[in-house]
Amino acid sequence: MTGMTTPSGLVLPRYPRPGAEALTPVGFPDYRSTASRAPLLAPVDLPQRLTEVTGPLLGEGRVTAADADLTRQHEGEPQGQRIIVHGRVLDGDGRPVPDTLVEIWQANAGGRYRHVVDNWPSPLDPNFTGLGRTITDGQGRYRFTTIKPGAYPWGNHHNAWRPAHIHFSLFGRAFTQRLVTQMYFPDDPLFFQDPIFGAIPGSARHLAISRFDYEQTQDNWALAFSWDIVLRGSGQTPFESDDDGDVA
Amino acid sequence: MSARTTPSATVGPYLAIGLTWDDGPSAVEPGTPGAIWLRGRVLDGAGEVVPDAMVETWQADPDGRFDHPDDPRGARARPGFRGFGRSHTDSGEYAVCTLKPGRVPDGEGGLQAPHVDVSVFARGLLDRVVTRIYFADEAEANAEDPVLRSVPADRRGTLIAQPTDDGYRLDIRLQGDGETVFFAL
């Protein structure tokens, strides 16, 4: 397997840090909540050792097939445009990440979250919770049925509106691969004024936007969007030597 | 084929909808012999408690082993021990029930001090921030730990949990005086 050999002979996978052009900064001034929360001191470099290249392999018993259909969690169906959201979870080498937990949460069709601190004047939907879970299959594929979330105002600046989005949480197979992110929809007219989208480096923003997928739409039933998620991977030559020249 | 990494985004204020598990805080079943609680507050730059963060932990078992195939010593499962915990801070602090980890090889012929890897997610953080929890009653191991030694001496204390009646306590200061050491992975 791709990895590095430490001087004591442990062969570990490696998950190199992407360059700054690929990383969303922790803090971003236009997103006001970062002002008192984002650390101010530079992070200390942490070479990846055993604790960082392992991680929880979650899934067994955590989800049921029903958890992937957010439109079937109540007696009635939720309001809104029924959609399929599907794609693959890959590593940086383009290899599928199988059997990994994918968790999503989202607002309802009117842009309202089922959460005590969301009280803007748009109604809750008694038939929508907004929580989904699934496990990727052997090819790293995931698939949810849900409704398209609405945009909503959030007070970050005058007339601030979040573009429609679905929150995604992924584990991969290593602590280093942990990712929480947001999936957007193509051609959203609200991107220009959203600092959470705008904090993503310009050359990487398209990676957060799903693709309308006519092939996967279902006649008389649902539209479809496709979105592949790429976790950190090795991106390295197998058995490349360590810094000290020690070769596996 | 190489693929570009998907950029991160904040969990936002509504993370509790998606990331709540009934057994989230239980890296080990409460009541397990040797179980301890790791607790602490998450504080912002003004010293205010952050009530909408999520703290996740990942660690070795008491023998320093992981239930994971990429551990070159072999995966070793410990019944009832998940090694992973997640806790919201809506009560004012995080709380994870676990077993104290053992020492783990450092890859350079030595051993790391017992430690827990920690991710903190919150509204206002566009990516997780990563830190570690060490244990104050492991002074000898801590003194030779390569990660602690890489941290300026006057900041190491921000990583070291203090013993309490039922485990250990460590506050995480996101910003400002006594800012916790965060790591770039």
Contacts between the chains, C-beta under 8 A, distances in Angstrom:
chain1	res1	chain2	res2	distance
A	6	B	107	3.4
A	6	B	108	6.4
A	7	B	107	7.1
A	7	B	108	5.3
A	7	B	109	6.1
A	8	B	105	6.5
A	8	B	107	6.0
A	8	B	108	6.3
A	8	B	109	4.5
A	10	B	72	4.8
A	10	B	73	7.8
A	10	B	105	6.4
A	10	B	107	5.5
A	11	B	72	5.2
A	12	B	70	7.0
A	12	B	72	6.8
A	12	B	107	7.1
A	13	B	70	5.4
A	15	B	185	7.6
A	17	B	184	6.7
A	17	B	185	6.5
A	18	B	4	7.8
A	18	B	5	4.7
A	22	B	4	6.1
A	22	B	5	5.3
A	22	B	7	6.7
A	23	B	5	7.9
A	23	B	7	6.8
A	23	B	8	7.4
A	23	B	127	7.0
A	24	B	7	4.6
A	24	B	8	4.8
A	24	B	9	6.5
A	24	B	126	4.7
A	24	B	127	5.5
A	25	B	126	6.2
A	25	B	127	7.4
A	26	B	125	5.6
A	26	B	126	5.6
A	26	B	127	5.0
A	26	B	129	6.2
A	27	B	124	8.0
A	27	B	125	7.7
A	27	B	126	6.9
A	28	B	126	5.9
A	31	B	10	7.6
A	31	B	124	7.3
A	31	B	126	6.9
A	33	B	10	7.9
A	33	B	123	5.3
A	33	B	124	3.3
A	34	B	124	4.9
A	34	B	125	7.1
A	34	B	126	6.9
A	35	B	45	7.6
A	35	B	124	7.8
A	36	B	44	4.5
A	36	B	45	4.2
A	36	B	46	5.5
A	36	B	48	7.7
A	36	B	124	7.3
A	36	B	175	6.4
A	37	B	44	5.2
A	37	B	45	7.0
A	37	B	50	6.9
A	37	B	122	6.2
A	37	B	123	7.6
A	37	B	124	3.6
A	37	B	125	5.9
A	37	B	174	5.1
A	37	B	175	6.4
A	38	B	124	6.7
A	38	B	125	6.3
A	38	B	126	7.7
A	38	B	174	7.2
A	38	B	175	6.7
A	39	B	129	6.1
A	39	B	174	5.9
A	39	B	175	5.6
A	39	B	179	6.0
A	39	B	180	7.6
A	39	B	182	5.3
A	40	B	45	7.6
A	40	B	175	5.5
A	40	B	176	7.3
A	40	B	179	6.6
A	41	B	179	5.4
A	41	B	181	8.0
A	41	B	182	7.7
A	43	B	129	7.8
A	43	B	130	7.8
A	43	B	182	4.7
A	43	B	183	5.6
A	43	B	184	4.0
A	44	B	150	6.2
A	44	B	151	5.6
A	44	B	181	5.6
A	44	B	182	7.3
A	44	B	183	5.4
A	44	B	184	7.0
A	45	B	150	7.3
A	45	B	183	7.3
A	45	B	184	5.3
A	46	B	130	7.2
A	46	B	147	6.4
A	46	B	183	3.7
A	46	B	184	6.4
A	46	B	185	5.6
A	47	B	107	8.0
A	47	B	146	8.0
A	48	B	185	6.7
A	49	B	104	7.2
A	49	B	105	7.8
A	49	B	106	6.1
A	49	B	107	5.2
A	49	B	112	6.8
A	50	B	60	7.4
A	50	B	66	6.6
A	50	B	71	6.2
A	50	B	104	5.2
A	50	B	105	6.4
A	50	B	107	7.3
A	51	B	58	6.7
A	51	B	59	6.8
A	51	B	60	6.6
A	51	B	66	7.7
A	51	B	104	6.2
A	51	B	112	7.8
A	51	B	115	6.9
A	51	B	117	5.0
A	52	B	117	6.7
A	52	B	185	6.2
A	53	B	70	5.7
A	54	B	58	7.6
A	54	B	66	4.4
A	54	B	68	3.8
A	54	B	70	5.8
A	54	B	71	5.8
A	55	B	58	5.9
A	55	B	68	7.0
A	55	B	84	7.7
A	56	B	58	6.3
A	56	B	82	6.6
A	56	B	83	6.3
A	56	B	84	3.6
A	57	B	67	7.6
A	57	B	68	6.6
A	58	B	84	7.2
A	62	B	21	7.7
A	90	B	3	5.5
A	91	B	3	7.7
A	92	B	2	6.1
A	92	B	3	5.8
A	92	B	4	7.8
A	92	B	5	5.9
A	93	B	1	6.9
A	93	B	2	6.1
A	93	B	3	7.3
A	94	B	1	3.7
A	94	B	2	6.4
A	94	B	3	4.8
A	103	B	18	5.3
A	103	B	19	6.4
A	104	B	18	6.3
A	105	B	14	6.7
A	105	B	15	7.4
A	105	B	17	4.3
A	105	B	18	2.8
A	105	B	19	7.5
A	107	B	14	8.0
A	113	B	14	4.5
A	113	B	17	6.4
A	114	B	17	6.3
A	115	B	13	7.3
A	115	B	14	4.5
A	115	B	16	6.6
A	115	B	17	5.8
A	117	B	13	5.7
A	117	B	14	7.6
A	117	B	52	7.8
A	118	B	13	7.6
A	118	B	14	6.4
A	129	B	17	7.3
A	130	B	17	5.6
A	130	B	18	7.8
A	131	B	17	5.5
A	131	B	18	5.6
A	167	B	9	7.8
A	167	B	11	6.9
A	167	B	12	6.7
A	167	B	14	7.8
A	167	B	15	7.6
A	167	B	18	5.8
A	169	B	11	7.9
A	169	B	18	6.4
A	169	B	19	6.1
A	173	B	68	7.7
A	173	B	70	7.0
A	174	B	70	7.1
A	175	B	58	4.9
A	175	B	117	5.4
A	175	B	119	7.8
A	175	B	185	7.9
A	176	B	185	5.2
A	178	B	56	7.6
A	178	B	119	6.0
A	178	B	128	6.7
A	179	B	6	6.5
A	179	B	8	6.0
A	180	B	8	6.3
A	180	B	9	7.0
A	180	B	10	7.9
A	180	B	11	5.3
A	180	B	121	5.9
A	180	B	128	6.6
A	181	B	6	5.8
A	181	B	7	6.6
A	181	B	8	5.2
A	181	B	9	4.6
A	182	B	9	4.0
A	182	B	10	7.9
A	182	B	12	8.0
A	196	B	9	6.1
A	196	B	10	6.2
A	196	B	126	7.1
A	199	B	126	5.2
A	200	B	7	4.6
A	200	B	9	7.5
A	201	B	7	7.2
A	204	B	4	6.8
A	204	B	7	4.8
A	205	B	7	7.7
A	207	B	4	5.9
A	207	B	5	7.8
A	207	B	6	5.3
A	207	B	7	6.0
A	208	B	6	6.9
A	208	B	7	5.9
A	208	B	9	7.1
A	228	B	3	7.7
A	229	B	6	5.0
A	230	B	3	4.5
A	230	B	4	6.2
A	230	B	5	5.2
A	230	B	6	4.9
A	231	B	5	7.0
A	231	B	6	7.3
A	232	B	5	5.7
A	233	B	3	7.6
A	235	B	2	5.7
